[in-house]
Amino acid sequence: VFIALAVLTLMNMLIGVLVEVVGAIAVTEKEGMTVTHLSGELRRLYEEHHLDPTVGLSQKEFTKFIVDSEVAYVIGGIGADVVLLVDMAPGIFEDLLKASEP
């Protein structure tokens, strides 16, 4: 009786580990698909706005791009707060300037 109970307990533990691994892989894959979709959509919108991908954006250009209704819809679609992103733009660009200084 004890051996059968031990085998069932071990089997349930292994099933639990398997479920956790599959869940972790699913989350990682979903995140990867979201990033791929978002980057593709933002590249398309970047080109539609006739922006040069080889040149960085100024803070003003960044803010103008982000508040575009279609861009805001795409960014908001993944759960990001577009208003907060616009409010944080000065800090983002300040940090970028500090990081680029030697």
C-alpha distance (Angstrom), angle and dihedral (degrees) to the residues before:
residue distance angle dihedral
V1 . . .
F2 3.82 . .
I3 3.80 92.2 .
A4 3.82 91.7 52.7
L5 3.81 90.4 48.1
A6 3.82 90.8 49.6
V7 3.81 91.2 49.9
L8 3.81 92.1 50.0
T9 3.80 91.1 47.7
L10 3.80 91.8 50.4
M11 3.79 91.3 46.8
N12 3.82 91.2 52.0
M13 3.80 90.7 49.2
L14 3.80 91.2 52.2
I15 3.80 91.3 48.3
G16 3.81 89.2 51.1
V17 3.80 91.6 52.1
L18 3.80 90.7 47.9
V19 3.81 91.6 51.2
E20 3.82 91.0 49.8
V21 3.81 92.2 50.7
V22 3.79 93.0 48.2
G23 3.82 90.2 48.0
A24 3.81 92.0 51.0
I25 3.80 91.6 49.1
A26 3.81 91.0 49.2
V27 3.82 91.8 52.3
T28 3.81 91.4 48.9
E29 3.81 92.7 48.5
K30 3.80 92.4 47.5
E31 3.80 90.9 50.7
G32 3.80 90.8 49.3
M33 3.80 91.6 50.7
T34 3.80 90.5 49.0
V35 3.81 92.1 51.6
T36 3.81 91.7 47.7
H37 3.81 92.3 49.1
L38 3.81 93.3 45.5
S39 3.80 94.4 48.2
G40 3.80 91.5 48.4
E41 3.79 92.8 49.9
L42 3.81 93.2 45.8
R43 3.82 91.4 48.7
R44 3.80 90.0 51.4
L45 3.80 91.8 49.1
Y46 3.82 90.7 44.5
E47 3.80 89.2 56.7
E48 3.82 92.2 44.7
H49 3.80 88.5 56.5
H50 3.83 88.7 51.9
L51 3.79 93.1 -120.5
D52 3.79 120.1 157.5
P53 3.83 110.2 -121.9
T54 3.81 91.3 -157.1
V55 3.82 92.1 61.4
G56 3.79 123.4 65.2
L57 3.76 122.4 -119.5
S58 3.76 123.8 -111.6
Q59 3.78 117.7 -129.8
K60 3.79 90.4 -103.5
E61 3.83 92.5 50.6
F62 3.80 90.8 46.0
T63 3.80 92.1 51.9
K64 3.80 92.1 45.9
F65 3.82 90.4 50.0
I66 3.81 94.6 47.3
V67 3.82 95.5 49.5
D68 3.81 92.7 52.8
S69 3.80 105.4 117.1
E70 3.81 95.9 -124.3
V71 3.82 93.6 45.5
A72 3.81 90.9 46.9
Y73 3.82 89.6 50.2
V74 3.82 92.1 52.1
I75 3.80 93.6 46.2
G76 3.80 92.3 43.7
G77 3.79 89.1 49.7
I78 3.80 91.0 71.3
G79 3.79 92.1 48.8
A80 3.80 99.0 -98.5
D81 3.80 117.8 142.7
V82 3.81 105.9 -122.6
V83 3.81 94.0 -169.7
L84 3.80 90.8 53.3
L85 3.81 90.1 47.4
V86 3.81 90.6 54.0
D87 3.81 90.6 46.4
M88 3.82 90.1 51.2
A89 3.83 94.6 48.4
P90 3.83 95.3 97.9
G91 3.80 90.9 53.0
I92 3.80 92.4 45.5
F93 3.78 92.4 52.5
E94 3.80 92.1 43.5
D95 3.81 89.8 54.4
L96 3.81 90.6 47.6
L97 3.79 90.7 52.9
K98 3.80 91.7 49.3
A99 3.80 91.4 48.6
S100 3.82 92.6 51.3
E101 3.80 94.0 52.0
P102 3.82 114.8 98.6
